[in-house]
Amino acid sequence: SFVVPFYAMLGTTSRLFDMFSWGKRKRMTRPASGSLATLALSFRGLLTALCDGMERFRSTTHSSGSDLAEAITPEMMERVQREVRLSRDMTRDRVDPFFQEMIQELSTYDVET
C-alpha cells in the first residue's frame, strides 16, 4: 500500500530538484540531491528484496498435510492448488514488471559524478 505512492513521491521530488538544477548528477555537491539519491537507492534495495521474496515464495512447494486432511477431498485440493498457481502467475505477470520498471528507474540515481 505504500510502494506506489512512495515511488510517485520520489519521482515528483526528483522532477522538482531537476527544475532547480539539483539533478541526479549533483548528488555529491548538493546535500538535498545526495539525500534523495540515497533514499531512492535504499528504496530500490527494498523493492529488489521484495521481488526476490515473492519469487522464492512462488517457487516454494508447500505440503498439503494438516489435521483436516480427512475432510478435504482430492477435488478440493486440486482446486486450491490451481487457484494458488493462478494467483502466483497473476502476481508474476502484473506486479513483477511494474516493480522491475521502478527498480530500473531508481537505478538512475546510481550515477558517477
DRENPA-3360 file (N, C-alpha, C; in nm, 2 decimals, always signed):
BEGIN
1 = SFVVPFYA = +0.08/-0.12/+0.00/+0.00/+0.00/+0.00/+0.09/+0.13/+0.00 ~ +0.21/+0.11/+0.03/+0.30/+0.23/+0.03/+0.39/+0.24/-0.09 ~ +0.41/+0.13/-0.16/+0.51/+0.13/-0.26/+0.48/+0.23/-0.38 ~ +0.37/+0.23/-0.43/+0.34/+0.31/-0.55/+0.33/+0.46/-0.50 ~ +0.26/+0.50/-0.39/+0.27/+0.64/-0.36/+0.41/+0.69/-0.32 ~ +0.49/+0.61/-0.26/+0.62/+0.65/-0.23/+0.71/+0.67/-0.35 ~ +0.69/+0.57/-0.45/+0.76/+0.59/-0.57/+0.72/+0.71/-0.65 ~ +0.59/+0.74/-0.65/+0.54/+0.86/-0.71/+0.60/+0.99/-0.64;
9 = MLGTTSRL = +0.61/+0.98/-0.51/+0.66/+1.10/-0.44/+0.81/+1.12/-0.47 ~ +0.88/+1.01/-0.48/+1.02/+1.02/-0.52/+1.04/+1.08/-0.66 ~ +0.95/+1.04/-0.76/+0.96/+1.09/-0.89/+0.93/+1.24/-0.89 ~ +0.82/+1.28/-0.82/+0.78/+1.42/-0.82/+0.90/+1.51/-0.75 ~ +0.95/+1.46/-0.65/+1.06/+1.53/-0.58/+1.18/+1.54/-0.67 ~ +1.21/+1.43/-0.75/+1.32/+1.44/-0.84/+1.30/+1.54/-0.95 ~ +1.18/+1.54/-1.00/+1.15/+1.64/-1.11/+1.16/+1.79/-1.05 ~ +1.12/+1.81/-0.93/+1.13/+1.94/-0.87/+1.28/+1.97/-0.85;
17 = FDMFSWGK = +1.36/+1.88/-0.81/+1.51/+1.90/-0.79/+1.57/+1.94/-0.93 ~ +1.52/+1.87/-1.03/+1.58/+1.90/-1.17/+1.55/+2.04/-1.21 ~ +1.43/+2.09/-1.17/+1.39/+2.23/-1.20/+1.49/+2.33/-1.14 ~ +1.55/+2.30/-1.03/+1.65/+2.38/-0.96/+1.79/+2.34/-0.99 ~ +1.81/+2.26/-1.09/+1.94/+2.21/-1.13/+2.01/+2.13/-1.02 ~ +1.93/+2.06/-0.94/+1.98/+1.97/-0.84/+1.96/+1.82/-0.88 ~ +1.99/+1.79/-1.01/+1.96/+1.66/-1.06/+2.04/+1.55/-1.00 ~ +2.03/+1.43/-1.05/+2.09/+1.31/-1.00/+2.25/+1.32/-1.00;
25 = RKRMTRPA = +2.30/+1.39/-1.10/+2.44/+1.41/-1.11/+2.50/+1.50/-1.00 ~ +2.42/+1.58/-0.94/+2.46/+1.67/-0.83/+2.46/+1.61/-0.69 ~ +2.45/+1.48/-0.69/+2.43/+1.42/-0.55/+2.55/+1.44/-0.46 ~ +2.67/+1.46/-0.52/+2.79/+1.48/-0.44/+2.81/+1.63/-0.40 ~ +2.75/+1.72/-0.47/+2.77/+1.86/-0.44/+2.65/+1.93/-0.37 ~ +2.53/+1.87/-0.39/+2.41/+1.93/-0.33/+2.36/+1.83/-0.22 ~ +2.36/+1.86/-0.09/+2.32/+1.77/+0.01/+2.18/+1.71/-0.01 ~ +2.09/+1.80/-0.05/+1.95/+1.75/-0.07/+1.94/+1.65/-0.19;
33 = SGSLATLA = +2.02/+1.67/-0.29/+2.02/+1.58/-0.40/+2.09/+1.45/-0.36 ~ +2.19/+1.46/-0.28/+2.25/+1.33/-0.23/+2.16/+1.25/-0.14 ~ +2.08/+1.32/-0.06/+1.99/+1.26/+0.03/+1.88/+1.19/-0.05 ~ +1.83/+1.25/-0.15/+1.73/+1.19/-0.24/+1.79/+1.07/-0.31 ~ +1.91/+1.08/-0.36/+1.97/+0.96/-0.42/+1.99/+0.85/-0.32 ~ +2.03/+0.88/-0.20/+2.04/+0.77/-0.10/+1.91/+0.71/-0.07 ~ +1.81/+0.79/-0.06/+1.67/+0.74/-0.03/+1.62/+0.65/-0.15 ~ +1.64/+0.70/-0.27/+1.60/+0.62/-0.39/+1.67/+0.49/-0.40;
41 = LSFRGLLT = +1.80/+0.49/-0.37/+1.88/+0.36/-0.39/+1.84/+0.27/-0.27 ~ +1.81/+0.32/-0.16/+1.76/+0.23/-0.05/+1.62/+0.17/-0.08 ~ +1.54/+0.25/-0.14/+1.41/+0.21/-0.19/+1.42/+0.10/-0.29 ~ +1.52/+0.12/-0.38/+1.55/+0.02/-0.49/+1.59/-0.11/-0.42 ~ +1.67/-0.11/-0.32/+1.71/-0.23/-0.24/+1.59/-0.30/-0.18 ~ +1.50/-0.22/-0.12/+1.37/-0.28/-0.07/+1.29/-0.35/-0.18 ~ +1.27/-0.28/-0.29/+1.20/-0.34/-0.40/+1.26/-0.47/-0.45 ~ +1.39/-0.46/-0.46/+1.47/-0.58/-0.51/+1.45/-0.70/-0.41;
49 = ALCDGMER = +1.46/-0.67/-0.28/+1.44/-0.77/-0.18/+1.29/-0.83/-0.18 ~ +1.20/-0.73/-0.21/+1.06/-0.77/-0.22/+1.03/-0.86/-0.34 ~ +1.09/-0.83/-0.45/+1.08/-0.91/-0.57/+1.14/-1.05/-0.55 ~ +1.26/-1.05/-0.48/+1.33/-1.18/-0.46/+1.24/-1.27/-0.36 ~ +1.18/-1.20/-0.26/+1.10/-1.28/-0.17/+0.98/-1.34/-0.24 ~ +0.91/-1.26/-0.32/+0.80/-1.31/-0.40/+0.84/-1.42/-0.49 ~ +0.95/-1.41/-0.55/+1.00/-1.52/-0.64/+1.02/-1.65/-0.56 ~ +1.09/-1.63/-0.45/+1.11/-1.75/-0.36/+0.98/-1.81/-0.32;
57 = FRSTTHSS = +0.88/-1.73/-0.28/+0.75/-1.78/-0.24/+0.68/-1.86/-0.35 ~ +0.69/-1.80/-0.47/+0.63/-1.87/-0.58/+0.69/-2.00/-0.62 ~ +0.82/-2.01/-0.59/+0.89/-2.14/-0.63/+0.89/-2.24/-0.52 ~ +0.83/-2.21/-0.40/+0.83/-2.30/-0.29/+0.70/-2.38/-0.30 ~ +0.72/-2.51/-0.28/+0.60/-2.60/-0.27/+0.57/-2.62/-0.12 ~ +0.44/-2.62/-0.09/+0.40/-2.64/+0.05/+0.33/-2.78/+0.06 ~ +0.36/-2.84/+0.17/+0.30/-2.97/+0.20/+0.15/-2.95/+0.22 ~ +0.07/-3.06/+0.19/-0.07/-3.05/+0.20/-0.13/-3.11/+0.32;
65 = GSDLAEAI = -0.04/-3.16/+0.41/-0.08/-3.23/+0.53/-0.14/-3.13/+0.64 ~ -0.24/-3.17/+0.71/-0.30/-3.10/+0.81/-0.39/-3.18/+0.90 ~ -0.45/-3.13/+1.00/-0.54/-3.20/+1.09/-0.67/-3.22/+1.01 ~ -0.70/-3.14/+0.91/-0.83/-3.15/+0.84/-0.81/-3.24/+0.71 ~ -0.71/-3.32/+0.71/-0.68/-3.39/+0.58/-0.79/-3.49/+0.55 ~ -0.86/-3.54/+0.64/-0.97/-3.64/+0.61/-1.09/-3.57/+0.55 ~ -1.11/-3.44/+0.59/-1.23/-3.37/+0.55/-1.21/-3.30/+0.41 ~ -1.08/-3.30/+0.36/-1.05/-3.24/+0.24/-1.05/-3.34/+0.13;
73 = TPEMMERV = -1.13/-3.32/+0.03/-1.14/-3.41/-0.09/-1.03/-3.38/-0.19 ~ -0.99/-3.48/-0.27/-0.89/-3.45/-0.37/-0.93/-3.34/-0.46 ~ -1.06/-3.33/-0.49/-1.10/-3.23/-0.58/-1.08/-3.09/-0.52 ~ -1.11/-3.08/-0.39/-1.09/-2.95/-0.32/-0.94/-2.91/-0.32 ~ -0.85/-3.01/-0.30/-0.71/-2.98/-0.30/-0.66/-2.94/-0.44 ~ -0.71/-3.00/-0.54/-0.68/-2.96/-0.68/-0.72/-2.82/-0.71 ~ -0.84/-2.79/-0.66/-0.89/-2.65/-0.69/-0.81/-2.55/-0.62 ~ -0.77/-2.58/-0.49/-0.69/-2.48/-0.42/-0.56/-2.47/-0.48;
81 = QREVRLSR = -0.49/-2.58/-0.52/-0.36/-2.57/-0.59/-0.37/-2.49/-0.72 ~ -0.48/-2.52/-0.79/-0.50/-2.44/-0.92/-0.51/-2.29/-0.89 ~ -0.59/-2.26/-0.79/-0.61/-2.12/-0.75/-0.48/-2.05/-0.71 ~ -0.40/-2.13/-0.63/-0.27/-2.07/-0.58/-0.18/-2.05/-0.70 ~ -0.17/-2.15/-0.79/-0.09/-2.13/-0.91/-0.13/-2.01/-0.99 ~ -0.26/-2.00/-1.01/-0.32/-1.89/-1.09/-0.28/-1.75/-1.02 ~ -0.29/-1.75/-0.89/-0.26/-1.63/-0.81/-0.11/-1.59/-0.83 ~ -0.03/-1.69/-0.82/+0.12/-1.67/-0.84/+0.15/-1.62/-0.98;
89 = DMTRDRVD = +0.08/-1.68/-1.08/+0.10/-1.64/-1.22/+0.06/-1.49/-1.24 ~ -0.06/-1.46/-1.18/-0.11/-1.33/-1.20/-0.02/-1.22/-1.13 ~ +0.04/-1.26/-1.02/+0.13/-1.17/-0.95/+0.26/-1.15/-1.03 ~ +0.31/-1.26/-1.09/+0.43/-1.25/-1.17/+0.40/-1.17/-1.29 ~ +0.28/-1.19/-1.36/+0.25/-1.11/-1.48/+0.22/-0.97/-1.46 ~ +0.16/-0.93/-1.34/+0.11/-0.80/-1.32/+0.20/-0.71/-1.23 ~ +0.25/-0.77/-1.13/+0.33/-0.69/-1.03/+0.48/-0.69/-1.06 ~ +0.54/-0.80/-1.10/+0.68/-0.80/-1.12/+0.73/-0.70/-1.23;
97 = PFFQEMIQ = +0.66/-0.69/-1.34/+0.71/-0.59/-1.44/+0.70/-0.45/-1.39 ~ +0.60/-0.42/-1.31/+0.59/-0.29/-1.25/+0.71/-0.26/-1.16 ~ +0.74/-0.36/-1.07/+0.85/-0.35/-0.98/+0.98/-0.34/-1.05 ~ +1.00/-0.42/-1.16/+1.12/-0.41/-1.23/+1.14/-0.27/-1.30 ~ +1.03/-0.22/-1.35/+1.04/-0.08/-1.41/+1.08/+0.02/-1.30 ~ +1.03/+0.01/-1.18/+1.06/+0.10/-1.07/+1.21/+0.08/-1.03 ~ +1.25/-0.04/-1.02/+1.39/-0.07/-0.99/+1.49/-0.01/-1.09 ~ +1.45/-0.03/-1.22/+1.53/+0.03/-1.32/+1.54/+0.18/-1.32;
105 = ELSTYDVE = +1.43/+0.24/-1.29/+1.42/+0.39/-1.28/+1.50/+0.44/-1.16 ~ +1.49/+0.37/-1.05/+1.56/+0.40/-0.93/+1.71/+0.38/-0.95 ~ +1.75/+0.29/-1.04/+1.89/+0.27/-1.06/+1.96/+0.39/-1.13 ~ +1.88/+0.48/-1.19/+1.94/+0.60/-1.25/+2.00/+0.69/-1.14 ~ +1.97/+0.67/-1.02/+2.03/+0.75/-0.91/+2.17/+0.71/-0.88 ~ +2.21/+0.59/-0.93/+2.34/+0.54/-0.91/+2.43/+0.58/-1.02 ~ +2.46/+0.71/-1.02/+2.54/+0.76/-1.13/+2.67/+0.81/-1.08 ~ +2.77/+0.81/-1.16/+2.90/+0.86/-1.13/+2.90/+1.01/-1.16;
113 = T = +2.97/+1.08/-1.08/+2.98/+1.23/-1.10/+3.10/+1.26/-1.18;
% end
